Amino acid sequence: APAIPQMVDLIQDVGDGQSLGVLVHRYLPNDLPLSALKFGPTLSQNEKAENLGALRFAIMTGLGAPWFPLSVEMLLNPSFSTKINVIVFISELFWRFEVKGLGRNQSSSE
């Protein structure tokens, strides 16, 4: 199993796709296997973009709708003005996974 980095700053740590990817994997393991993500303390911008692209695809596929309100660029380079958008996005994920119960019927092979 990969070494999952500890999330320290919500806004900054979402930008590399590691922590959020593991969270989405928990609910959508067939759509986002851990092997699709890159892990490490110093990911390149390209590796971060690949993680976020895989995350975006998994959410859109796994939730059955073209729903991913943030651009990869917005997550890669978060700013003060986009902070609320990231928080709302994470809240929406929580609502869809925990309240609506979406994504729980998959079994993980990892």
C-alpha positions in Angstrom: 0.0 0.0 0.0 1.3 3.5 -0.8 2.3 5.9 2.0 -0.6 8.3 2.3 0.5 11.8 3.2 -1.1 13.4 6.2 -3.4 16.3 5.3 -2.2 19.5 7.0 -3.8 22.3 5.0 -7.1 21.5 3.4 -6.8 23.9 0.4 -3.2 23.3 -0.4 -3.3 19.5 0.2 -6.3 19.0 -2.1 -4.2 20.4 -5.0 -2.0 17.3 -5.4 -4.9 14.8 -5.6 -3.3 12.4 -3.1 -5.5 12.8 0.0 -8.7 13.6 -1.9 -7.9 10.6 -4.2 -7.7 8.2 -1.3 -11.0 9.6 0.0 -12.7 9.1 -3.3 -11.1 5.6 -3.7 -12.8 4.7 -0.4 -16.2 5.3 -2.0 -15.4 4.5 -5.6 -12.7 1.9 -5.6 -13.5 0.5 -9.0 -13.5 4.0 -10.6 -10.4 5.2 -8.8 -8.0 2.4 -7.9 -5.0 3.5 -5.8 -2.7 2.4 -8.6 -4.1 5.2 -10.7 -2.7 7.8 -8.3 0.9 9.0 -7.8 2.1 9.3 -4.2 5.1 11.1 -2.7 6.2 14.1 -0.8 7.3 16.0 -3.9 5.1 15.4 -6.9 5.7 17.3 -10.1 3.0 19.6 -11.5 2.4 17.0 -14.2 2.0 14.2 -11.6 -0.4 16.4 -9.6 -2.4 17.1 -12.8 -2.5 13.4 -13.6 -3.9 12.7 -10.1 -6.5 15.4 -10.4 -7.5 14.2 -13.9 -7.9 10.6 -12.6 -9.9 12.0 -9.7 -12.1 14.1 -12.0 -12.8 11.1 -14.3 -13.6 8.8 -11.3 -16.1 11.2 -9.8 -17.8 11.9 -13.1 -17.9 8.2 -13.9 -18.7 6.9 -10.5 -21.5 9.3 -9.7 -23.0 8.8 -13.1 -23.1 12.5 -14.1 -20.8 15.1 -15.5 -20.4 16.6 -12.0 -17.0 18.1 -11.2 -17.4 21.9 -10.6 -13.7 22.8 -10.3 -11.1 22.8 -13.0 -7.8 20.9 -12.5 -6.0 24.3 -12.8 -8.1 25.7 -10.0 -7.1 22.8 -7.7 -3.5 22.9 -8.8 -3.1 26.6 -8.0 -5.6 27.4 -5.2 -6.0 31.0 -4.2 -7.8 32.8 -1.5 -10.6 33.6 -3.9 -11.2 29.9 -4.8 -11.0 28.6 -1.2 -14.8 28.7 -0.7 -15.2 26.8 -3.9 -12.9 24.0 -2.7 -14.7 23.8 0.6 -18.1 23.6 -1.1 -16.8 20.9 -3.5 -15.6 18.8 -0.5 -18.9 19.3 1.3 -20.8 18.2 -1.9 -18.7 15.1 -2.1 -19.5 14.3 1.6 -23.2 14.8 0.9 -23.2 12.6 -2.1 -21.2 9.8 -0.5 -22.4 9.9 3.1 -26.0 11.3 2.9 -27.1 10.0 -0.4 -25.0 6.8 -0.1 -23.5 6.9 -3.6 -20.6 4.8 -4.4 -20.9 2.3 -1.6 -21.9 -0.7 -3.7 -18.5 -1.2 -5.2 -16.0 -3.7 -3.9 -12.3 -2.8 -3.8 -9.7 -5.1 -5.4 -6.9 -3.1 -3.7 
